[in-house]
Amino acid sequence: MNLFKQETELIQFIRTLDFDDMLNVLDGIKAVAEDLSTKSVVHASKGNNCAAQGFKSQAENMDKLEQLLGDANEEYRKEIHTGLEEGE
């Protein structure tokens, strides 16, 4: 797979973020996803099914982005997996 310069820079930058930075980024994305999910429910309750589906799809994309960004950062992965193992 060939990457554009900007894509390579993004990957390199994600790798430099520390755990707290990643938490902030992912919390922001999670908040947007929750807002989009709420909008989906509101539009569905009004019978605006097309708009509801659009917001639902956007929320799912944000959820996936949150997951992929977290998984792309080694420090975040280590902290989360360590925390999960300790909590078990």
Backbone atoms as SQL, in Angstrom:
CREATE TABLE atoms (id INTEGER PRIMARY KEY, chain TEXT, resi INTEGER, resn TEXT, atom TEXT, x REAL, y REAL, z REAL);
INSERT INTO atoms VALUES
  (1, 'A', 1, 'MET', 'N', 0.845, -1.170, 0.000),
  (2, 'A', 1, 'MET', 'CA', 0.000, 0.000, 0.000),
  (3, 'A', 1, 'MET', 'C', 0.893, 1.236, 0.000),
  (4, 'A', 2, 'ASN', 'N', 0.634, 2.127, -0.884),
  (5, 'A', 2, 'ASN', 'CA', 1.353, 3.397, -0.941),
  (6, 'A', 2, 'ASN', 'C', 0.598, 4.441, -0.129),
  (7, 'A', 3, 'LEU', 'N', 1.332, 5.167, 0.694),
  (8, 'A', 3, 'LEU', 'CA', 0.729, 6.212, 1.504),
  (9, 'A', 3, 'LEU', 'C', 1.170, 7.580, 1.004),
  (10, 'A', 4, 'PHE', 'N', 0.251, 8.521, 1.080),
  (11, 'A', 4, 'PHE', 'CA', 0.602, 9.899, 0.798),
  (12, 'A', 4, 'PHE', 'C', 1.457, 10.427, 1.952),
  (13, 'A', 5, 'LYS', 'N', 2.201, 11.474, 1.694),
  (14, 'A', 5, 'LYS', 'CA', 3.059, 12.084, 2.708),
  (15, 'A', 5, 'LYS', 'C', 2.251, 12.446, 3.954),
  (16, 'A', 6, 'GLN', 'N', 1.077, 13.003, 3.780),
  (17, 'A', 6, 'GLN', 'CA', 0.240, 13.425, 4.897),
  (18, 'A', 6, 'GLN', 'C', -0.199, 12.229, 5.746),
  (19, 'A', 7, 'GLU', 'N', -0.461, 11.102, 5.099),
  (20, 'A', 7, 'GLU', 'CA', -0.863, 9.904, 5.837),
  (21, 'A', 7, 'GLU', 'C', 0.301, 9.376, 6.683),
  (22, 'A', 8, 'THR', 'N', 1.484, 9.389, 6.108),
  (23, 'A', 8, 'THR', 'CA', 2.679, 8.965, 6.836),
  (24, 'A', 8, 'THR', 'C', 2.927, 9.878, 8.032),
  (25, 'A', 9, 'GLU', 'N', 2.775, 11.189, 7.833),
  (26, 'A', 9, 'GLU', 'CA', 2.965, 12.144, 8.927),
  (27, 'A', 9, 'GLU', 'C', 1.943, 11.918, 10.035),
  (28, 'A', 10, 'LEU', 'N', 0.714, 11.602, 9.672),
  (29, 'A', 10, 'LEU', 'CA', -0.324, 11.330, 10.665),
  (30, 'A', 10, 'LEU', 'C', 0.039, 10.098, 11.488),
  (31, 'A', 11, 'ILE', 'N', 0.451, 9.047, 10.834),
  (32, 'A', 11, 'ILE', 'CA', 0.835, 7.825, 11.537),
  (33, 'A', 11, 'ILE', 'C', 1.990, 8.102, 12.495),
  (34, 'A', 12, 'GLN', 'N', 2.988, 8.820, 12.009),
  (35, 'A', 12, 'GLN', 'CA', 4.143, 9.138, 12.850),
  (36, 'A', 12, 'GLN', 'C', 3.728, 9.992, 14.046),
  (37, 'A', 13, 'PHE', 'N', 2.826, 10.940, 13.834),
  (38, 'A', 13, 'PHE', 'CA', 2.375, 11.794, 14.922),
  (39, 'A', 13, 'PHE', 'C', 1.595, 10.999, 15.962),
  (40, 'A', 14, 'ILE', 'N', 0.702, 10.134, 15.526),
  (41, 'A', 14, 'ILE', 'CA', -0.083, 9.309, 16.454),
  (42, 'A', 14, 'ILE', 'C', 0.844, 8.498, 17.351),
  (43, 'A', 15, 'ARG', 'N', 1.920, 8.013, 16.786),
  (44, 'A', 15, 'ARG', 'CA', 2.880, 7.210, 17.557),
  (45, 'A', 15, 'ARG', 'C', 3.598, 8.025, 18.630),
  (46, 'A', 16, 'THR', 'N', 3.659, 9.350, 18.483),
  (47, 'A', 16, 'THR', 'CA', 4.376, 10.177, 19.455),
  (48, 'A', 16, 'THR', 'C', 3.504, 10.619, 20.621),
  (49, 'A', 17, 'LEU', 'N', 2.201, 10.486, 20.510),
  (50, 'A', 17, 'LEU', 'CA', 1.305, 10.959, 21.567),
  (51, 'A', 17, 'LEU', 'C', 1.422, 10.080, 22.807),
  (52, 'A', 18, 'ASP', 'N', 1.393, 10.715, 23.978),
  (53, 'A', 18, 'ASP', 'CA', 1.441, 9.923, 25.203),
  (54, 'A', 18, 'ASP', 'C', 0.023, 9.494, 25.595),
  (55, 'A', 19, 'PHE', 'N', -0.052, 8.717, 26.660),
  (56, 'A', 19, 'PHE', 'CA', -1.328, 8.142, 27.084),
  (57, 'A', 19, 'PHE', 'C', -2.376, 9.214, 27.358),
  (58, 'A', 20, 'ASP', 'N', -1.992, 10.282, 28.070),
  (59, 'A', 20, 'ASP', 'CA', -2.953, 11.344, 28.395),
  (60, 'A', 20, 'ASP', 'C', -3.454, 12.061, 27.150),
  (61, 'A', 21, 'ASP', 'N', -2.552, 12.294, 26.198),
  (62, 'A', 21, 'ASP', 'CA', -2.973, 12.907, 24.934),
  (63, 'A', 21, 'ASP', 'C', -3.998, 12.029, 24.226),
  (64, 'A', 22, 'MET', 'N', -3.729, 10.737, 24.210),
  (65, 'A', 22, 'MET', 'CA', -4.656, 9.813, 23.543),
  (66, 'A', 22, 'MET', 'C', -6.005, 9.788, 24.245),
  (67, 'A', 23, 'LEU', 'N', -5.975, 9.814, 25.573),
  (68, 'A', 23, 'LEU', 'CA', -7.251, 9.858, 26.302),
  (69, 'A', 23, 'LEU', 'C', -8.062, 11.080, 25.911),
  (70, 'A', 24, 'ASN', 'N', -7.405, 12.228, 25.825),
  (71, 'A', 24, 'ASN', 'CA', -8.103, 13.460, 25.446),
  (72, 'A', 24, 'ASN', 'C', -8.679, 13.365, 24.042),
  (73, 'A', 25, 'VAL', 'N', -7.881, 12.880, 23.101),
  (74, 'A', 25, 'VAL', 'CA', -8.335, 12.741, 21.714),
  (75, 'A', 25, 'VAL', 'C', -9.523, 11.786, 21.638),
  (76, 'A', 26, 'LEU', 'N', -9.379, 10.637, 22.281),
  (77, 'A', 26, 'LEU', 'CA', -10.428, 9.621, 22.187),
  (78, 'A', 26, 'LEU', 'C', -11.682, 10.039, 22.931),
  (79, 'A', 27, 'ASP', 'N', -11.521, 10.765, 24.046),
  (80, 'A', 27, 'ASP', 'CA', -12.701, 11.285, 24.744),
  (81, 'A', 27, 'ASP', 'C', -13.466, 12.273, 23.865),
  (82, 'A', 28, 'GLY', 'N', -12.727, 13.097, 23.116),
  (83, 'A', 28, 'GLY', 'CA', -13.377, 14.042, 22.207),
  (84, 'A', 28, 'GLY', 'C', -14.157, 13.332, 21.109),
  (85, 'A', 29, 'ILE', 'N', -13.550, 12.307, 20.540),
  (86, 'A', 29, 'ILE', 'CA', -14.231, 11.544, 19.490),
  (87, 'A', 29, 'ILE', 'C', -15.446, 10.827, 20.059),
  (88, 'A', 30, 'LYS', 'N', -15.306, 10.277, 21.270),
  (89, 'A', 30, 'LYS', 'CA', -16.424, 9.585, 21.912),
  (90, 'A', 30, 'LYS', 'C', -17.594, 10.551, 22.152),
  (91, 'A', 31, 'ALA', 'N', -17.289, 11.784, 22.564),
  (92, 'A', 31, 'ALA', 'CA', -18.337, 12.784, 22.801),
  (93, 'A', 31, 'ALA', 'C', -19.074, 13.110, 21.504),
  (94, 'A', 32, 'VAL', 'N', -18.345, 13.225, 20.411),
  (95, 'A', 32, 'VAL', 'CA', -18.970, 13.483, 19.107),
  (96, 'A', 32, 'VAL', 'C', -19.851, 12.301, 18.717),
  (97, 'A', 33, 'ALA', 'N', -19.357, 11.083, 18.923),
  (98, 'A', 33, 'ALA', 'CA', -20.138, 9.889, 18.586),
  (99, 'A', 33, 'ALA', 'C', -21.438, 9.833, 19.392),
  (100, 'A', 34, 'GLU', 'N', -21.350, 10.166, 20.671),
  (101, 'A', 34, 'GLU', 'CA', -22.550, 10.161, 21.513),
  (102, 'A', 34, 'GLU', 'C', -23.549, 11.214, 21.061),
  (103, 'A', 35, 'ASP', 'N', -23.049, 12.386, 20.672),
  (104, 'A', 35, 'ASP', 'CA', -23.915, 13.454, 20.166),
  (105, 'A', 35, 'ASP', 'C', -24.617, 13.006, 18.884),
  (106, 'A', 36, 'LEU', 'N', -23.874, 12.368, 17.996),
  (107, 'A', 36, 'LEU', 'CA', -24.462, 11.881, 16.749),
  (108, 'A', 36, 'LEU', 'C', -25.500, 10.789, 17.008),
  (109, 'A', 37, 'SER', 'N', -25.233, 9.928, 17.971),
  (110, 'A', 37, 'SER', 'CA', -26.203, 8.878, 18.329),
  (111, 'A', 37, 'SER', 'C', -27.488, 9.489, 18.862),
  (112, 'A', 38, 'THR', 'N', -27.347, 10.525, 19.690),
  (113, 'A', 38, 'THR', 'CA', -28.522, 11.217, 20.223),
  (114, 'A', 38, 'THR', 'C', -29.329, 11.846, 19.093),
  (115, 'A', 39, 'LYS', 'N', -28.645, 12.491, 18.170),
  (116, 'A', 39, 'LYS', 'CA', -29.340, 13.089, 17.022),
  (117, 'A', 39, 'LYS', 'C', -30.061, 12.021, 16.205),
  (118, 'A', 40, 'SER', 'N', -29.451, 10.856, 16.091),
  (119, 'A', 40, 'SER', 'CA', -30.087, 9.765, 15.353),
  (120, 'A', 40, 'SER', 'C', -31.403, 9.358, 16.015),
  (121, 'A', 41, 'VAL', 'N', -31.371, 9.223, 17.324),
  (122, 'A', 41, 'VAL', 'CA', -32.577, 8.835, 18.064),
  (123, 'A', 41, 'VAL', 'C', -33.652, 9.915, 17.948),
  (124, 'A', 42, 'VAL', 'N', -33.263, 11.173, 18.072),
  (125, 'A', 42, 'VAL', 'CA', -34.221, 12.275, 17.980),
  (126, 'A', 42, 'VAL', 'C', -34.890, 12.281, 16.611),
  (127, 'A', 43, 'HIS', 'N', -34.092, 12.146, 15.558),
  (128, 'A', 43, 'HIS', 'CA', -34.670, 12.151, 14.210),
  (129, 'A', 43, 'HIS', 'C', -35.532, 10.913, 13.966),
  (130, 'A', 44, 'ALA', 'N', -35.130, 9.785, 14.508),
  (131, 'A', 44, 'ALA', 'CA', -35.944, 8.571, 14.352),
  (132, 'A', 44, 'ALA', 'C', -37.293, 8.737, 15.039),
  (133, 'A', 45, 'SER', 'N', -37.291, 9.369, 16.219),
  (134, 'A', 45, 'SER', 'CA', -38.551, 9.561, 16.949),
  (135, 'A', 45, 'SER', 'C', -39.490, 10.522, 16.220),
  (136, 'A', 46, 'LYS', 'N', -38.932, 11.376, 15.359),
  (137, 'A', 46, 'LYS', 'CA', -39.743, 12.312, 14.572),
  (138, 'A', 46, 'LYS', 'C', -40.115, 11.738, 13.219),
  (139, 'A', 47, 'GLY', 'N', -39.680, 10.505, 12.948),
  (140, 'A', 47, 'GLY', 'CA', -39.989, 9.874, 11.668),
  (141, 'A', 47, 'GLY', 'C', -39.060, 10.264, 10.542),
  (142, 'A', 48, 'ASN', 'N', -37.984, 10.965, 10.855),
  (143, 'A', 48, 'ASN', 'CA', -37.000, 11.337, 9.842),
  (144, 'A', 48, 'ASN', 'C', -35.977, 10.221, 9.694),
  (145, 'A', 49, 'ASN', 'N', -36.398, 9.130, 9.101),
  (146, 'A', 49, 'ASN', 'CA', -35.570, 7.930, 9.064),
  (147, 'A', 49, 'ASN', 'C', -34.282, 8.104, 8.272),
  (148, 'A', 50, 'CYS', 'N', -34.323, 8.865, 7.210),
  (149, 'A', 50, 'CYS', 'CA', -33.123, 9.080, 6.400),
  (150, 'A', 50, 'CYS', 'C', -32.070, 9.833, 7.213),
  (151, 'A', 51, 'ALA', 'N', -32.482, 10.894, 7.877),
  (152, 'A', 51, 'ALA', 'CA', -31.557, 11.662, 8.712),
  (153, 'A', 51, 'ALA', 'C', -31.063, 10.818, 9.880),
  (154, 'A', 52, 'ALA', 'N', -31.976, 10.048, 10.473),
  (155, 'A', 52, 'ALA', 'CA', -31.595, 9.194, 11.599),
  (156, 'A', 52, 'ALA', 'C', -30.528, 8.189, 11.182),
  (157, 'A', 53, 'GLN', 'N', -30.705, 7.589, 10.040),
  (158, 'A', 53, 'GLN', 'CA', -29.727, 6.620, 9.552),
  (159, 'A', 53, 'GLN', 'C', -28.388, 7.295, 9.253),
  (160, 'A', 54, 'GLY', 'N', -28.434, 8.496, 8.723),
  (161, 'A', 54, 'GLY', 'CA', -27.205, 9.240, 8.449),
  (162, 'A', 54, 'GLY', 'C', -26.424, 9.528, 9.721),
  (163, 'A', 55, 'PHE', 'N', -27.114, 9.988, 10.767),
  (164, 'A', 55, 'PHE', 'CA', -26.439, 10.259, 12.036),
  (165, 'A', 55, 'PHE', 'C', -25.932, 8.969, 12.678),
  (166, 'A', 56, 'LYS', 'N', -26.703, 7.900, 12.538),
  (167, 'A', 56, 'LYS', 'CA', -26.269, 6.611, 13.091),
  (168, 'A', 56, 'LYS', 'C', -24.984, 6.141, 12.403),
  (169, 'A', 57, 'SER', 'N', -24.943, 6.275, 11.098),
  (170, 'A', 57, 'SER', 'CA', -23.761, 5.880, 10.335),
  (171, 'A', 57, 'SER', 'C', -22.542, 6.709, 10.735),
  (172, 'A', 58, 'GLN', 'N', -22.746, 8.014, 10.914),
  (173, 'A', 58, 'GLN', 'CA', -21.649, 8.884, 11.335),
  (174, 'A', 58, 'GLN', 'C', -21.154, 8.500, 12.728),
  (175, 'A', 59, 'ALA', 'N', -22.071, 8.172, 13.623),
  (176, 'A', 59, 'ALA', 'CA', -21.696, 7.759, 14.982),
  (177, 'A', 59, 'ALA', 'C', -20.878, 6.471, 14.944),
  (178, 'A', 60, 'GLU', 'N', -21.287, 5.537, 14.100),
  (179, 'A', 60, 'GLU', 'CA', -20.540, 4.284, 13.963),
  (180, 'A', 60, 'GLU', 'C', -19.141, 4.539, 13.415),
  (181, 'A', 61, 'ASN', 'N', -19.021, 5.478, 12.478),
  (182, 'A', 61, 'ASN', 'CA', -17.698, 5.836, 11.949),
  (183, 'A', 61, 'ASN', 'C', -16.813, 6.438, 13.035),
  (184, 'A', 62, 'MET', 'N', -17.385, 7.270, 13.887),
  (185, 'A', 62, 'MET', 'CA', -16.616, 7.867, 14.986),
  (186, 'A', 62, 'MET', 'C', -16.165, 6.795, 15.980),
  (187, 'A', 63, 'ASP', 'N', -17.057, 5.835, 16.257),
  (188, 'A', 63, 'ASP', 'CA', -16.686, 4.724, 17.145),
  (189, 'A', 63, 'ASP', 'C', -15.517, 3.930, 16.571),
  (190, 'A', 64, 'LYS', 'N', -15.565, 3.664, 15.285),
  (191, 'A', 64, 'LYS', 'CA', -14.492, 2.920, 14.630),
  (192, 'A', 64, 'LYS', 'C', -13.191, 3.730, 14.635),
  (193, 'A', 65, 'LEU', 'N', -13.282, 5.037, 14.369),
  (194, 'A', 65, 'LEU', 'CA', -12.109, 5.903, 14.393),
  (195, 'A', 65, 'LEU', 'C', -11.485, 5.918, 15.784),
  (196, 'A', 66, 'GLU', 'N', -12.316, 5.998, 16.801),
  (197, 'A', 66, 'GLU', 'CA', -11.821, 5.973, 18.188),
  (198, 'A', 66, 'GLU', 'C', -11.042, 4.692, 18.457),
  (199, 'A', 67, 'GLN', 'N', -11.597, 3.572, 18.047),
  (200, 'A', 67, 'GLN', 'CA', -10.944, 2.282, 18.259),
  (201, 'A', 67, 'GLN', 'C', -9.616, 2.201, 17.511),
  (202, 'A', 68, 'LEU', 'N', -9.623, 2.561, 16.243),
  (203, 'A', 68, 'LEU', 'CA', -8.414, 2.464, 15.416),
  (204, 'A', 68, 'LEU', 'C', -7.308, 3.399, 15.896),
  (205, 'A', 69, 'LEU', 'N', -7.671, 4.613, 16.293),
  (206, 'A', 69, 'LEU', 'CA', -6.659, 5.542, 16.799),
  (207, 'A', 69, 'LEU', 'C', -6.035, 5.023, 18.091),
  (208, 'A', 70, 'GLY', 'N', -6.863, 4.511, 18.972),
  (209, 'A', 70, 'GLY', 'CA', -6.337, 3.949, 20.214),
  (210, 'A', 70, 'GLY', 'C', -5.412, 2.781, 19.957),
  (211, 'A', 71, 'ASP', 'N', -5.814, 1.915, 19.067),
  (212, 'A', 71, 'ASP', 'CA', -5.003, 0.740, 18.733),
  (213, 'A', 71, 'ASP', 'C', -3.711, 1.117, 18.017),
  (214, 'A', 72, 'ALA', 'N', -3.680, 2.277, 17.374),
  (215, 'A', 72, 'ALA', 'CA', -2.505, 2.700, 16.601),
  (216, 'A', 72, 'ALA', 'C', -1.405, 3.294, 17.490),
  (217, 'A', 73, 'ASN', 'N', -1.706, 3.546, 18.757),
  (218, 'A', 73, 'ASN', 'CA', -0.729, 4.162, 19.655),
  (219, 'A', 73, 'ASN', 'C', -0.259, 3.127, 20.674),
  (220, 'A', 74, 'GLU', 'N', 1.020, 2.807, 20.627),
  (221, 'A', 74, 'GLU', 'CA', 1.571, 1.742, 21.464),
  (222, 'A', 74, 'GLU', 'C', 1.405, 2.016, 22.958),
  (223, 'A', 75, 'GLU', 'N', 1.685, 3.243, 23.382),
  (224, 'A', 75, 'GLU', 'CA', 1.568, 3.558, 24.808),
  (225, 'A', 75, 'GLU', 'C', 0.127, 3.398, 25.288),
  (226, 'A', 76, 'TYR', 'N', -0.823, 3.840, 24.486),
  (227, 'A', 76, 'TYR', 'CA', -2.238, 3.703, 24.845),
  (228, 'A', 76, 'TYR', 'C', -2.616, 2.227, 24.937),
  (229, 'A', 77, 'ARG', 'N', -2.209, 1.441, 23.938),
  (230, 'A', 77, 'ARG', 'CA', -2.507, 0.000, 23.950),
  (231, 'A', 77, 'ARG', 'C', -1.966, -0.652, 25.212),
  (232, 'A', 78, 'LYS', 'N', -0.706, -0.358, 25.551),
  (233, 'A', 78, 'LYS', 'CA', -0.087, -0.962, 26.737),
  (234, 'A', 78, 'LYS', 'C', -0.849, -0.592, 28.005),
  (235, 'A', 79, 'GLU', 'N', -1.189, 0.676, 28.153),
  (236, 'A', 79, 'GLU', 'CA', -1.898, 1.127, 29.350),
  (237, 'A', 79, 'GLU', 'C', -3.290, 0.499, 29.456),
  (238, 'A', 80, 'ILE', 'N', -3.998, 0.469, 28.362),
  (239, 'A', 80, 'ILE', 'CA', -5.356, -0.073, 28.361),
  (240, 'A', 80, 'ILE', 'C', -5.338, -1.574, 28.633),
  (241, 'A', 81, 'HIS', 'N', -4.455, -2.294, 27.962),
  (242, 'A', 81, 'HIS', 'CA', -4.392, -3.748, 28.156),
  (243, 'A', 81, 'HIS', 'C', -3.916, -4.095, 29.558),
  (244, 'A', 82, 'THR', 'N', -2.974, -3.327, 30.106),
  (245, 'A', 82, 'THR', 'CA', -2.529, -3.545, 31.480),
  (246, 'A', 82, 'THR', 'C', -3.667, -3.289, 32.438),
  (247, 'A', 83, 'GLY', 'N', -4.404, -2.215, 32.225),
  (248, 'A', 83, 'GLY', 'CA', -5.553, -1.885, 33.062),
  (249, 'A', 83, 'GLY', 'C', -6.629, -2.939, 32.997),
  (250, 'A', 84, 'LEU', 'N', -6.860, -3.490, 31.830),
  (251, 'A', 84, 'LEU', 'CA', -7.864, -4.528, 31.670),
  (252, 'A', 84, 'LEU', 'C', -7.452, -5.792, 32.403),
  (253, 'A', 85, 'GLU', 'N', -6.170, -6.148, 32.306),
  (254, 'A', 85, 'GLU', 'CA', -5.681, -7.353, 32.958),
  (255, 'A', 85, 'GLU', 'C', -5.762, -7.204, 34.476),
  (256, 'A', 86, 'GLU', 'N', -5.441, -6.022, 34.993),
  (257, 'A', 86, 'GLU', 'CA', -5.512, -5.793, 36.431),
  (258, 'A', 86, 'GLU', 'C', -6.944, -5.805, 36.948),
  (259, 'A', 87, 'GLY', 'N', -7.879, -5.368, 36.115),
  (260, 'A', 87, 'GLY', 'CA', -9.277, -5.307, 36.505),
  (261, 'A', 87, 'GLY', 'C', -9.999, -6.643, 36.433),
  (262, 'A', 88, 'GLU', 'N', -9.383, -7.613, 35.811),
  (263, 'A', 88, 'GLU', 'CA', -10.035, -8.910, 35.649),
  (264, 'A', 88, 'GLU', 'C', -10.055, -9.724, 36.924);
